[in-house]
Structure formats: structure tokens, C-alpha cells
């Protein structure tokens, strides 16, 4: 075969690879997606039991740690890192659905609900967050986001920010799933009572669909704005303000960008699980992995940009205060955590996703997504464990860098149990809310068709209006 023929054959195969199989009917989609709520598989029950055992171990670790009280802030550093890790993974994942829905991306449909369901974990993380309030030192005498604000700061605003984000997430999931609840009400007679209450009398009239469309968009936009605000507050309150002399206008933006990166990575891993063991191969295809991989590549570059923008100021300033900040966060007791975060959150995903063979594939993006998830875990350790190890945050600058605080048995139980609890909450939520949105899938079927173009089939997508 000549080079020209080989190139033509590869082009034909590549084009055919991106054309989806024939569309199922809307009735088939509804019956398949809603019907999966009837009974759980044996594999599902096994994972629920395993995660529940790990979560119980985490509860034991919390009791073990709480028996020593809340006076020693250093002892709770890994607990804070775990709470913020869940915040920057699960609670950031719904933004994938929100952002792609705002720009009317057609390929979002199979992954939108899977990402939105992560918002339910925000309720679980809110209760994990509450014990951290006992560890915040008084405002007077230290640098804080709130200065000397008299009305309930910082505790009231921290609770309002975290609780408001959790409530917005619940509202977004419930509003988006209203048509699914109505379909389950009419399809599953054995669970009609539950879904009749959840569907809130949904009838599917034209007026209700119009209100539903705008409600989902508005709630999504509010969730995005609330996440940015909450990330700014928590990153400042529980890390930067606890380190004397650490002043940065870039750090809150860096913290938010890492959350968006981890939200995409979390969604990619969930999609791979749904495709391989969840039985959704016919719905989750190359298009979703390819689209999210491009976003993950862009956010990996933004990770480096914001980190560099903050780092270069301290590097060239070189005052004793700035040198101690760099020593604490990057080149001192937590340098291993920093280098792992730098490699896994930037270098590895950048090199891998810049390669077409990896980026334009089904397995490549979710496997690469594990790298920033690992990197983010170590990044939370270097940011929060180091900050919680400062015994006296009431000085104007950091004069002595504390040694590395290594985890003990209670820390391991807390971290493993907390993450397992978040995954468990997500799995339990899928037994009530369909992990794929049947109404969005139906809408996608009605808007797409395969038409011949020269010698190859081509996907044609219509615009709703």
C-alpha cells in the first residue's frame, strides 16, 4: 500500500471512529436509564459495604483525634487537608456541567448529571467542615480576610459560604432531575410514592420546560460564583491567614484553579467507571473524554501560570519573611509534597495531554486525570498541614519554620475514611437520582442525525432555537 493510500485509509478510519452508532429511540433511553434504578448489582453492593467500613474507620479516627481536644491545631492538619481535598474535587466537579451547559456544548449530555451529582457530596463535606471552626484563632492581633469585622466573623461567614454552596448544589441537582423524577414516578410503580414527592407534580408542559431551562442555568451560574467565593474564603481563612507574613493576592485564584482542574479530573474518572463497569458504554463515548481532556490540558497550564505568578514575587523579593514562606511551603519540611504536586498537577498532565494519541482516546484522559488528583492531595497537605503546624499566628512574620508534621494512625483513618465517605455518598445518591439525565439524552437524540458526506458519514447537530 502506498503512502497516499495509507494516509487516506487512516483518515477514513479516523472519521468513522468519531461517528456515533445509530441513535436509540427516546423511549429506549428512558426505559434503560430509569430502569437501572430498580435494583443494585452485586458489584455495587460490595463497593458500598467496603466504603462503609472505611468510613466507620474514619469515624473511629475522628473520635480518637477528638479525645485530645481542639487545643492543638497541629493535630488537625491532615483533617483540614482532607476536607479541602473533597472541596476541590467533588464540590468542583458540578462546574463541568455548569460551564458546558452555559456554552451549549452538545457533547456534555452524557456527563452532565454524573458531574452534578458530586454536589450532593457537598452536604457531607459541610458536616466534616464544622469541627474546623473550633480551630480558627481569634481575629484580633493577626492578619485576616475580615480585619476587625465585628459581626460574627469569621465563623458566621465561613458557615454561610460552605452551607450556601451545599444548598445550591442540592437545588441544582433537584431542579435538573425533576423530569427524571417524573419519569421514574410513571415508570417504577414500586417507588411511585418517593418519586411523586420528588417530582413536585411535574407535568412537562411547555411553560414548565421553559422555567426549568432557565432555573437550571441560573442555579448553575450561582453555584459557579459561590464556589469561587467559598474557595477564596476558605483558602484564606484556613491556610494563608494562619501563617504570619504570608500575603498573596494570587493564592486564592490559584486555589480556585486547582479546584476546577480537579473537578474535571474527578468527572473523567467517574465517566470511565460508568463506561467500563457501570454499563453505560453506549452513552459515554470518545467525545466526552476528548472534550474534557482539552479542558484539563488548559487548566494544567493555568495551574503553572498562577503558581509561577505567586512564586516569582517571593523569589525575587528575597526578604527574610518571603524566604521563610518559600521554605515552609516549597523547599523545606514539605518539599517532597510540593514536588509531587508540581509533577502530578502540571508536568505529567501537560506532557501526556499535549500528545494527540493520548488526548484523543477513551482510556488516556481518565488515566492521566489520576495524576492531578494525586498531585492535589499532596498540594493540600503542603498548604494546610503546614499552616496548621504554626503554633502562634499572631506575629507579623514567620521567624521560625516548624518541622514536618507526619501523619499518625488517627490521621490515616481520618483521611481514608473521609474520602471513602464522600465516594459512598455519591454511590448512594445514584440509587435515587439517575446518573445520566434521560431528558438531556432524549434532547440530544432529537437534535442529532448521521448524514452522508462524500464517502463518509457525518454527524449533523441541530440548534434548538
Secondary structure, 3 states (H helix, E strand, C coil): CCHHHHHHHHHHHHHHHCCCCCCCCHHHHHHHHHHCCCCCCHHHHHHHHHHHHHHHHHHHHHHHHHCCCCCCHHHHHHHHHHHHHHHCCHHHHHHHHHHHHHCCCHHHHHHHHHHHHHHHHHHHHHHHHHHHHHHCCCCCCCCCCCCCCCCCCCHHHHHHHHHHHHHHHHHHHHHHHHHHHHHHHHHCHHHHHHHHHHHCCCCCCHHHHHHHHHHHHHHHHHHHHHHHHHHHHHHHHHCHHHCCCCCCCCHHHHHHHHHHHHHHHHHHHHHHHHHHCCCCCCCCCHHHHHHHHHHHHHHHHHHHHHHHHHHHHHHHHCCHHHHHHHHHHHHCCCHHHHHHHHHHHHHHHHHHHCCHHHHCCCHHHHHHHHHHHHHHHHHHHHHHHHHHCCCCCCCCCCCCCCCCCCCCHHHHHHHHHHHHHHHHHHHHHCCCCCCCCHHHHHHHHHHEEEEEECCEEEEEECCCC
